[in-house]
Amino acid sequence: MSEDFIASYNKGTLVIKRLFDIFVSIAGLLSLLPFFLVFSLWIKVDSKGPVFFRQTRVGKNGKLFRIFKFRTMVVDAERKGLQITTNSDSRVTKAGTFLRKTKIDELPQLINVFIGDMSFVGPRPEVPKYIDCYPESIKKIVLSVRPGITDRASIEFKDENDMLDSSSEPERTYINDILPIKQKYYVEYVSHISFWGDIKIILDTIGEIM
């Protein structure tokens, strides 16, 4: 893809995509508020610590932002292990096991979508450590768009934790085996970005979760 690939985007598509993100994230946050309260109470009762987990991720054009998730691990989990998680990870709480399995822990990212850090669909945002593993040419493409709550790679790697669980070196497996495949999905998405393509990915994601 040439260096002026950003200029080749359909600007109208990107405007519609952003408007969709704003309106649907507002509707989602309002409609899910009662459930947010229930899950928040469960998290607080289940283990000590805040309701939300905030972590620095790399966004569009390399801008750092803090992602919102329901906390599914013990406090200071990142100091007690890797930045990736397996199913057998002892840092995951009882409530966290359910929230992760159902992907409910991702719902607070609607806040990130509303404020413009993320989109509903786009390459999943990585921590700086793993972004540094990207080849420069791929990094430029992937970071040219807002990261998303879901994408084709998220669907294909819905059982990623199982893969990491079976590895003797989970982080090496993630960096050497999983991340390169995800990068191919990300580049493919950016190269063929479209509003209706996003809708299909959203529906496919819902179908996988249900």
FENKAMO-V78340 format. One record per backbone hydrogen bond with DSSP energy under -1.0 kcal/mol. CO is the residue of the C=O (numbers start at 1). NH is the residue of the N-H. Records with the same first field share a line. If there is no record, write none. Layout:
BEGIN
CO->NH / NH
END
This chain:
BEGIN
2->5
6->9
9->11
10->14
11->15
12->16
13->17
14->18
15->19
16->20
17->21
18->22
19->23
20->24
21->25
22->26
23->27
24->28
25->29
26->30
27->31
28->32
32->36
33->37
34->38
35->39
36->40
37->41
38->42
39->43
40->44
41->45
42->46
43->47
51->71
53->69
55->67
57->65
59->62
60->63
63->59
65->57
67->55
69->53
72->93
74->77
76->79
77->80
86->89
89->92
91->74
93->97
94->98
95->99
96->100
97->101
98->102
99->105
103->106
104->107
105->70
106->109
107->110
108->111
109->113
110->114
111->115
112->117 / 118
119->149
120->150
123->148
126->58
127->130 / 131
128->132
130->133
131->134
135->139
136->140
137->141
138->142
139->143
141->144
143->61
147->119
150->122
151->155
152->156
153->157
155->158
157->160
159->163
160->164
161->165
162->166
164->167
169->173
170->174
171->175
172->176
173->177 / 178
174->179
178->182
179->183
180->184
181->185
182->186
183->187
184->188
185->189
186->190
187->191
188->192
194->198
195->199
196->200
197->201
198->202
199->203
200->204
201->205
202->206
203->207
204->208
205->209
206->210
END
